[in-house]
């Protein structure tokens, strides 16, 4: 009864030999091969084994092992055996201690051998005997198990069929019990559930079927294959079912199916790979076929194809599958997808195949992540348009100081649309094996609408868009109205990737504007940068970047800058007291009426307008303090005045009176700030000097850029006319807990 190579690894549960009545189970010690083969049934109580019968060190704890028997040649439905505890002793045998439930599904003298694999660690396990017979109507129940990472009902044969994953089946009734397993069979579906960038067999069954957040979390990660590796193609990679070459597989997640079965196993069994119908349009699965010449990639799962029957030979084999995401998390999609392999078997060809085992791997689609101003810059985007040559030179010089790549969008490409910030937002997606920058294209679709598609997306640069491409789009759907904070902690809760900031109206009305619901749903569904809603509809353009920004700084890591009429009036009042009331705003600007400091201070209408603006900014100040966990020490007020103008609906909205300094380009420690053309005192612009005094102590370098006629005159500034691709966070998004 001993089998070489399996010694110290298995306990065999075998049929009795030549018995027609008084059926019992023979047990073999893997160390000494001791068997109960010659033991006689002890009445109706079954067979009793004692520790002294085993030379290899069987230990039964405080009582003998007792197996129930049925004198009629088989077990009645759901007759429980004695409750036993099973673990490993120092000899590699099984040590019977504790309590584990075992139930017999069906048994007869004609049944074949079943196998209990040795567990990989000394944890409690449970066994359901997978044995066929000629009786009818035997039922089955889930097995009780208390091992780490296991749940009741997880398995039919032990709590694992393999080292990689447990196989489970729902409770069912056997009208004609089948031989469920012959010999040693292993079926394993493996993926990178430990998030190391490598596929390794897992020991805990729950880790593959569930996805958990946090540094100790488990679960595989899937990238949306949203780049365009084929320059000749007009579509994104996930929009077709072809694989250009093996390099494209880097955008996908590897899943390996390993099988170890008897040679004739698949003559009576079949494996089916599948996803839920509700998820089939969210993933596509390729199978690799390799030969001496080249590799071929066949689609086996995807839209309109939720399942695929596998034709596999018996013996020991492994098959690689590559999985690509087709959709980002959204309002109707949580981002979770399960890939499952099912084992089907049949006792007779004319019978439907019955479900025997299942193994699943849970994936989460990687979210799209924004990067704040505090992340190091890597590339600056700007447009070349008529009469912005000086602006372009200034931005180019600043990018050179910050050691950034500069990409200039030509006039032919931008069609006189210079608002690069409004057109797109560059973020990224990440899996343990791959990082991919992804441009989020706004639905505004003006002159720059083709730039993200034709000039940004490409090999290893992804693309995503949301929102109706119709007249429903408003100014609040441009991405000057989409910002993100640096990492913050709020009332003990950490946001290691910061929080998304969007602008909206104070309340819905016929005149109010809101960000399109499709955009809001998308941002919320990413989960890792929980959005904060600010009030921005009081502005003529309506974007949050018109009254706030973030700059890097020591200690907390950043400062929030807010436009402040209060601060500007305070500065001008101090200059008036010092005798500078005649100093002129807009000094050096041609074709622009200059205004004296004393006239600005005495302008009652302007002061009332700015009092209103200050109240709107103060509202946002309190929201930002509450939602980002800030104090007044984290906020710097930048002097700025506004004026009110009527919009097309007759509503008064605010716009900057002079170039809006808070609307700046942040490239590390180098700041490109709109030149305000403030009153000149002792040969220096008083507004520039004030801002320098606030920011340079933080280690920042201020460069004031003239954007007066090229951008400010058109209701925008430096930030509105530029865009930045930044370095992704070092922090891995899956380590957080939303």
URMO-V944047 format. One line per field, one symbol per residue. ss: DSSP state (a for helix, b for strand, c for the rest). phi: phi as a letter, one per 20 degrees, with the letter a starting at -180 (. if undefined). psi: psi as a letter, one per 20 degrees, with the letter a starting at -180 (. if undefined). A space follows every 50 residues. Layout:
# URMO-V944047
ss: ???
phi: ???
psi: ???
This chain:
# URMO-V944047
ss: cccccccccbbbbbbcccccccccbbbbccccccbcccccccaaacbbbc aaacccccbcccccbbbccccccccccccbcccbbbbbcccccbbbbbbb ccbbcccccccccbbbbccccccccccbbccccccccbcccccccccccc cccccccccccccccccccccccbcccccccccccbbbbbcccccccccc ccccaaaaaccccccccccbbbcbccccccccccccaaaccccccaaaaa acbbbbbbbbbcccaaacbbbbbbccaaacccbbbbbbbbccccbbbbbb bbccbcbbbbccccbbbbbbbbbbbccccbccbccbbbbbbbbbbccccc cccbbbbbbbbbbbbcccbcccccccbbbbbbbcccccaaaaaaaaaaaa acccbbbbbcaaaacccccaaaabbbbbbbbccbbbbbbbbccccccccc aaaaaacbccbbbbbcccccccccaaacaaabbbcccbbbccbbbccccb bbbbccccccccccccaaaaaaaaaccccccbbbbcccbccccaaacbbb bbcccccbbbbbbbaaaaaaaaaaaaaccccccbbcccccccccbbaaaa aacaaaaaaaaaaaaaaaaaaaaaaaaacccaaabbbbbccbbbbbcccc cbbbbbccccccccbbbccbbbbbcccccbbccbbaaaaaaaaaaaaacc bbbbbccccccaaacccccccbbbbbccccccaaaccc
phi: .edfndgmccdeddffdmedcmgbdedcffedmfcegefegdmeendddd gffdeeogcemebfecdfccfenaefglffegfcdcbddgeneedebmcc ecceerbbfefdfdcdfffebfdfcccdfeceadfcmfebcfefbcffmc cgnfbdcmecdbfeaedcbfgbdeebgefebdmeccccddbefemdncec gdedfffeeccceofdfcpeccefedecfefeeedfgfecdddfafffff eddecdddcccggegefccbdcebcfgfdfedbcdddeddcfeaddcdfd crgmbebbfedcefndbccecdddfdbfgbgdbfnecddcddddbbecgf effdfdcbccceddfffecedegfegfcbddbeecfmcffffffffffff feldfdddeffffelmdeeffffbcecbcbcgeadcfceeefefldgege fffeddfrglbebbbbofecfffdffeeefeccbefgccclneedfdmcf ccdbefafbfefccfgffffffffffmecgfdeddcffefendffecbac cfbfmfoacedcfbggfffffffffffendfefdfmfneflcfecfgfff feffffffffffgfffffgfgfffffedmedffedcedfadccecfefen efcecffcgeffededcmeedddgfelegeclncfffffffgfedffene dededfcgefcgfdmbcgffecbcedfffffegfeecg
psi: iqoqijpjhqpporqrojphrlprpppppigijpqjgjqqqmbjiappqq hiipiikppjciqrpppqrpijjrprpkoqrqpqppaprhijaponqapp ppqphqqrhiqaprpoqpqirmqqrqpppnprajrqjprqrqppqjqpjq qpjhqhnaiqirigqqpqqqprpohnpqohppboppopoqrmiilijqoq qqhohhhhiqpqrrhjrqqrqpppmjanhohiqjrrhiirkqogahhhih irppppopqorqhjgjhjqqppprrqhiihjiqppqppopahgrqqopph qapjmiqpppoqrrbprqppqppqqipqqahjoiippppqpppqqqhqhi qqpqpgqqpqppqpppqppqprhiqpqhpppqqorpkkgggghghghghg gjlqqpppprhhhilkojmhhhhrppbrqprhiqpoqppopqjhmbhjhi ghghigqbpkorpqqrqplaiiprhiiqjijorqrrprpolippnijapq pqqarhqprhirqqqphhgggghghhhimoqpproiiiqghkqhjijqrq qqrrehirqppppohghghgghghhghjkkhiqpqkpipqkppqpqghhg hingghhgghggghhghhghghghggijkqrhiippppppqrqpqpahjj ppqqqpgrpohimrponcippoppoilrpppkjqphgghggghhhhijjq pppppokghhgghjkraghhjrqpprprqhpphiiro.
